[in-house]
Amino acid sequence: MGNFAEDIKSKFENNKVKALLNVLYTANHITSLQNDFFKPFGLSPQQYNILRILRGAKKPIKVQTIKERMVERAPNLTRLTDKMCDKNLIKRIAYPEDRRVVLIEITEHGLDLLNKIQPNNPLHNLLDNLTEDEAGQLSDLLDKMR
């Protein structure tokens, strides 16, 4: 990995096409890294994201709130949370004002798992070749793209 055009042995009709394909290529690369890293922990990147959201919330939150905060939207959030409940990473709590609403809370086991994962996550080093200013520019450009 390093030079996108060389990596895929291709030329592009213009820089906008090249940039768009490079974003997709990079996203796929990051997804592959995430999948490989989280596999030994029995997690998917989406499940990890849910645990981080719950830890950050510091209180039980609605499933809809989790869905709104996810980096990668998960259409199968119920299935993901079912698996996480089975692993004792999260727990469901009845919402007193409305029986149709369920709150989700991270368990101690879920917090412990996050603490094991956090320092070893290779994604934290993915932008090491960028300065703080460059990382800010990249983030701004991605925001502008969307």
N, C-alpha and C positions, 0 to 999 in steps of 0.2 A: 504494500500500500504506500502511496506517496503521490504519484502523478496519475490522476484519473484517466486522462487520455491514453497514457502508456499502459496503465493497468488493463484497460479493456481493448487496447489496440484499435482505437477509433479516432476519427476526425469529426468535427461538428460544423454544421452550417453557419452557426454564429455562437457568441458567448452566452446568450440567454438559454439556448438549447443545451449547451454544455453545462451551464450552472444548474439547470433544472435536473438533468440526468445525474449530475454529481451529487445533488441533494438526495435524490432517491438511492443512489449507490451507497452514499455514506450512511443513510438511515438503515439500509439493509445490513451494512457492516456492523453498525451499533447493535441492531437487533440480534445478530448472530453472536456477538460478544456477550450480550445480556443473557441470551438463552443458555450459552455454554457455562457462564459464571453461576447462574442461579440453579441450574439443574442439580448439583450435588446437595443443595439445600432443600430440594423438593418444592421449589417455587418457580412460578413464571414471572416475567418482568411485571405483568399486570398485578399479580398478587403482592409482589414487593411494593409496588406503587400504593396499593390499598393499605398495606401495613404502615407505610410512611405517612399517608394521609391521616390514618387513625391516630398514630403517635402524635402528629402535629396538632390534631384537634383537641387533645387532652381531655376529651369527654366523649361519651357515645354520640354518634351522629347518624342521621338518616341515610339510607341507601342512596337516595337521590342526590344528597350532598356529596357522597363519595363519587358518584357517576360524574357530577359536574366538575370535580377537582382532578379527575384522572388525566394524566398526560396522554395516554392512549385509551380512547373510549372503548369500553368493553361491552358489547351487546349482550354478552352472556354473564352479566355481573352476578345473577342469582347462583349460577353454577359455580362461579369462582368462589363466592362466599360460602357456598355449601362445602366445598373442598377445604376451605380454610377453617371452617367450624369443625370439620372432621379431624383436622390436624391440631385442634385446640390453639389456633393462632388468633382467632377472633371469637366473639360470642354475640349472639343476638339477644336483644332486650326488648320486651314489649313496650310500646309507646303508650303511656297511660291515657292520653287524650284521644287517641284514635287507634282502635285495634288493628286497622289495616296497615298501619305504619310500623316499621321495625327499625330499631336503632342498632347500630353495630359498634362494638367496642373491642379494642385490642386487648389480648390477654397478657399475662406476665410471660408466658411462653413465646408469644409473638414479639414482645419487647426484647426478650433475651436473644431471639433469632436475629432481630435487626441489629443488635449490638455486636453479634458475631460477624454479620455480613459487612457492616459499615466500613471498618478499616481496611478490608480486603477488596473492596469493589474496584475493579480495574477501570470502570467508567470515570472514576474520579480523576484518573490520570490522562484521560483521552485528549484533553485540551492543554496538556503540559507544554506543547510546542507553541502555544499562543501566549502573548502578553495579556495582561488584564484589559488593556485598551482594545486589543484585537478581539478578545472574547466578547467585549461589549459591542464592538462593531458587528461581529458575526450575529450576535443576538438581535441587534437592531435591524440588520438586513433580513434576517429570517422573519421578524415581526412585520417588516415592510412587505415582504413577499406574500404573507397571508393577508 
